Amino acid sequence: MSLAQLVTAEGGKYAEPPFELPIPALAYGVITLTIFLALLGLLWTFRNMAHTLVYGHDGQPVTSSGAGTRVKPGTKGHGMPHGGDH
C-alpha cells in the first residue's frame, strides 16, 4: 500500500494537524524578523569599536598605559600600535 492509500483507508484521521498554532503563521515570521533587526541594531552600535579603543575618538593613538593620555603627534614611543623606537 502506498501512503496515500493508507491515509484514505484511515478515513482522513491525519488530515488535520493535532494542534493549532496560538498565533497566525505569518506572525512568527514578523516576530523573528523583528528580533533579528533588533540584534543587528545592537551589533551596529559597536561598529568600529576596536579602532576607537586603539586610537580614541580624536584619532590619536592611545599610549601603552591605556589611561586615556595621548602621545604628541609625530613622536614615537614604546607601546604604540605601529611600533616605535625601542
DADAWO-V692878 format. One record per residue. RES is the residue in three letters. PHI is phi as a letter, one per 30 degrees, with the letter a starting at -180 (NA if undefined). PSI is psi in whole degrees, 0 to 359 (none if undefined). D_CENTER is the distance of its C-alpha to the mean C-alpha in Angstrom with 2 decimals. Layout:
BEGIN
RES_PHI_PSI_D_CENTER, RES_PHI_PSI_D_CENTER
END
This chain:
BEGIN
MET_NA_144_49.73, SER_d_170_46.64, LEU_d_320_43.65, ALA_d_320_44.75, GLN_d_324_48.19, LEU_d_320_46.86, VAL_d_317_44.81, THR_d_329_47.81, ALA_d_331_50.14, GLU_d_357_48.16, GLY_i_28_48.88, GLY_i_25_45.34, LYS_e_326_44.22, TYR_c_19_40.69, ALA_d_330_40.50, GLU_c_152_38.25, PRO_d_154_35.19, PRO_d_345_35.94, PHE_b_164_33.71, GLU_c_149_32.21, LEU_d_144_28.66, PRO_d_336_28.49, ILE_b_161_26.79, PRO_d_152_27.01, ALA_d_324_24.88, LEU_d_327_23.48, ALA_d_326_22.14, TYR_d_320_19.85, GLY_d_319_18.24, VAL_d_317_18.05, ILE_d_316_16.51, THR_d_317_13.83, LEU_d_322_13.10, THR_d_316_13.18, ILE_d_317_10.72, PHE_d_315_8.22, LEU_d_325_9.19, ALA_d_317_9.11, LEU_d_324_5.53, LEU_d_321_5.17, GLY_d_320_8.11, LEU_d_316_7.17, LEU_d_320_4.93, TRP_d_330_8.03, THR_d_338_10.41, PHE_c_17_10.09, ARG_d_144_10.89, ASN_i_21_14.14, MET_d_323_14.26, ALA_d_318_15.86, HIS_d_322_18.51, THR_d_322_19.21, LEU_d_327_19.78, VAL_d_318_22.16, TYR_c_347_23.94, GLY_i_174_23.62, HIS_d_337_23.51, ASP_c_1_26.94, GLY_i_356_26.24, GLN_d_140_28.65, PRO_d_144_27.78, VAL_d_141_27.53, THR_d_172_30.37, SER_d_336_30.12, SER_d_334_30.68, GLY_i_15_27.44, ALA_d_6_29.38, GLY_j_357_28.57, THR_d_147_31.83, ARG_c_148_31.89, VAL_d_156_34.28, LYS_d_142_36.62, PRO_e_137_35.80, GLY_j_350_37.67, THR_c_154_38.21, LYS_c_145_37.00, GLY_a_171_36.55, HIS_d_138_35.22, GLY_j_353_31.51, MET_d_145_30.36, PRO_d_339_27.49, HIS_c_29_29.73, GLY_i_206_32.65, GLY_k_181_35.90, ASP_d_130_39.43, HIS_c_none_39.81
END
